[in-house]
Amino acid sequence: MIWVFRSLGFTMVALTFIHIPKVCAQSNSPNSTVLLSDIDKSLSSISDRIEQFLKNDMIYSSSETQSSENKSLKKHSIKVVSQAVPTKVQKKSPSDSYVRSPSTGLGFYILPFAGLQSSNYLKFNTVLGGELDIDEKIGFNTGVRIGYNFKNLFTDLQLSHFRNSFKENSGSFLVNGESTGAGIHISFGGRFDLNHYSSFYLGGGVGGVDHDVSLHLLGNYVSDTNFAFSSQLFTGFEFRPSEYVVLGARYRWSRLEGTGLFSAKQLHLLDFSLGHIF
């Protein structure tokens, strides 16, 4: 559009200069004064038209420049926004966040545990050939399990320790004493998934316990120590709140063979564990 306005302006100027010589040729006539006045008016009119034309040209040029700048800014803003829009992040499902599912995960684990235990059927073999029933109080047990998880199976090495004290009145005799043991067991078992975070398991194991029993009876001190064979069966529940942390609760039944002066006994143990899977 600019070149159209400029062409019109040049045309008007050219027509004016063509008209002036004709007017000047008639300047010798009596009406020369009138003609000069007409020329002056024509020149003023042409000057006003040129001035108006230049103003229109400047306004259009300014608007066109602003329009081009706005288009450039729009393109730049679109480009910046397109670069700033983040890519869609794929959300992980709960199964992805749980890496070590019991049904598929393999790995070593360490599970320290502690709990309560009670003992039954402990008897003292007297020198007269009789037996004295000994009632033990509820005691504590601690230990650690170190093992490996296969698919739906596991095996571990268990180190444990327990301690019981005797009740003061056992039968018709006043008895004071305690029973302690440090054991080692090798266990095997199976695991069954309840969901991605918890499992139920059961198993059994065999090993030995260094069993020490001592008591005071009728003013006499009696003690006996023996490394006795031991077997156990257990069942439990495990919960995995994160990839490496394991919480568990387990019930164990164990039979401990007797020593020379004391009979075999049974243990009922309740363990609570907090451990780590590698």
N, C-alpha and C positions, 0 to 999 in steps of 0.2 A: 504493500500500500504506500510506502514512502516514495517509491519511484513514480507513482501516479501523481502525488501532490507536487513533486518537483517538476514533472513534465508540464503540468498546468501552469506552474509559476513561470517557467521559462517561456512558454507560449504567450502569456500575458505581457511579459517584458518585451518580447519581439514585436508584437502587434503595436505596442506603444511607440517603439522607435520607428516603426514604419509610418505611423500616423503623424509623428512630429514634423518630418520634412514637408509633408503636404501642407501643414499649418503654417510653417515658416515661409513657404512659397507665396502664400497669400498675405504676408505681413505688410506689403507695400500698399495695400488697399486701405480705404478710409476706415474700414472696420478693424484695423490691426489691433487696436487697444482691446477690443472685445475678444479677438482671437487669442491674444496673449493671456487674457484672463481665463479663457477656456483651457489653454495649455496648462496653466498653473493648477487649475482644478483637476485636470486629468492626471497630472503628476502626483498630486496629493492623494487622489484615489488609488493610483497604482502603488504608491508607498504604503498606504494602509493595507491594501490587499497582500503586498509582499510581507509586511509585518505579521499579518494574520496567518499567512501561509507558513512562515517560519515558526510561529507559536504552535500551530497544529502539528507541524513536523516534529518539534521537540517533544510535545505531549505524547504523540504516537510512539516516538522512539523510546521515551521513558517507559511507557506502558509495555511496549514489546520487550524491553530489557528486563523489566520486573517480572513479566510473564515467563521469560526464559529462565530467570533466576529461581522463580517458584517451582518450575518443572524440575530444575536441577536439584533443588532441595528435597522435593518429593522423591525423586529417584534415590538420592543419598539416604533419606530417612527409611525408605523401603529396604534398601540394602542393609542398613544398620540393624533394622528390626529383624530382618531375615537372618542376620548373623547372630543376633542376641537370643533368638528363640531357642531354648534348649531342646536337645533331642529327647525323645520319649524314653524314659527309664523303665525297663522291664522289671516289674515287681517279682520278688522271689516268693515262691509258695512255701508253706511251712515245711514241706518235705525237702526243699532245697536247703533251708537253713539248718536242718538236722542232718549232719553229714554222716554220723555213725549210727545208722539204724541197726538194731540188734540182728535183723534178718539178713543184712548185707554187709555190715561193717566188720572189719578185721582190725585187731590191734591189741597191744599190751595194756594192762590196767593195774593200778595199785589202789587197794581199798582198805585203809585202816578202819577198824571197827571197835566198838565197846558196847557193853550191855550187862544184863543181869543173868544169873544162873542159879539153879537149885539142884540139889543132889538127893538121890534116893538109894535105899537098900545098902548103905554102908554098915558093915558089921565088924566088930572086933573079936578075933579068935583068941579066947583066953587059954591059959596054960592047962586048965582043967578040962579042956575039950569043949567047952560051951561057947556060945556066941552072945555078944552084947550089941544090941541095936544102938546105933549112933545117929541122932537127929542133927542135921546140919542146917545152919541158917542160910538164908538167901545171900549169895555172894556176887562178886563182880568178875567179869571176864573182859579181856582186851586182846587185840591181835592185829594182824595184817594179812591180807590176801594179795598175792602177786600172781597174775595169770595172763592168759591170752584168749581172746574171743575168736572162734571160728564161726562159720555160718551155722546159726542155730545151736552151736555147741560151745563149750568152754572147758578149760582146765586150769587149775591154779594150785599153788603151793601156799598152805596156810600155816602161819606161826601164831600160837595163842598162849595165853596164861590165864589161870583162874585161881580163886582163893575163896575158901569157906571157913567159917568158925563153927564150933560145936555149941549146941545148947547146953546150959548148965546141968539140967536134969535129963539124963537119958535113961529111961526105964527106972529102976530102983537105985541107981548109982549117980553120984555127982561127978560129972565129967567135964573137963575143960580141955580145949585143944583146937587144932586147925588142920585144914587140908589144903595143900597147894599143888599146882601142877603146871608144867611148861611142855607144850605139845607141838608136834609137827605132823601135818596131814597133807596127802596128795588127793585132790578131789577132781571129779568129772561131773558134768551135768548138761542138761539141755535148757534152751531158752525159748520162750514163746512170746511173740509180740502181742501187746494189747493195742498199741498205736505207735506212732513215730517216736514217742517220748517215754514210753513205759513198757516194761516187760515182766513176765512171770517166769520163774525158773525153779528147777528142782535138781537134786543130785545127791551124791554120796562120796565118801572117801575113807581111806584107811591111813593109819600112822601109828605113832607111839607118843606116850606121855611120861615124863619124868615126875612120878607121883610121890609126894612126901606127906606122910600123915604122922602127927604127934599129938599126944594127949597126956593129961594128968588124971590118974585113976587111983583112988584110995591112998593118996600120998605117993604114988609111984609114977615116974615119968616113962612113957613108952613112945618110941619113934620107929618108923619103918619107911625106907625109901626104895623105890624100885622103878625101872623103866618098863612100863606096861604097854601091851598092845591096846590100840583104841580104834574104834570104827564110828562112823557118824553118817546120818542122813539129814538132809536139810531141804528147806523150801523157802522162797523169798520173793520179794518184789523190788524192782529197781525203777527209778525215775531219773531221766536225763533232762534237766532244765536248759542245758547249753551243750555245745559241741564236745566239751572235755570234762564236764562235771557230772558225777554220778552220785545219787542219793539212794540208799537202800535200807531195807529191813529184812531180817532173816531169822527163822526159827531153826534150831538144830537139836537133834536128839543124838546123844553120844553114849557109848558104852565103854567103860574103862575097866580093864582086867585088874584083879586084886594083887596085893603084895603077899608076903609071907604071913603077916599078922592081921591083915585087913582083907575083907572080901571085895569082890567086884562091885561096882556101883554104876548107876545111870545118871547122866546129866541132861538137864533141859535148859537150853540157852537161848536167849533172845538178843540178837545183835543189831546194832544200828551203825551204818557205814556212811562215810563221805570220802570219795576218792576221785581219781583222775584217770582218763583214758588217753593214751598217746596216739 
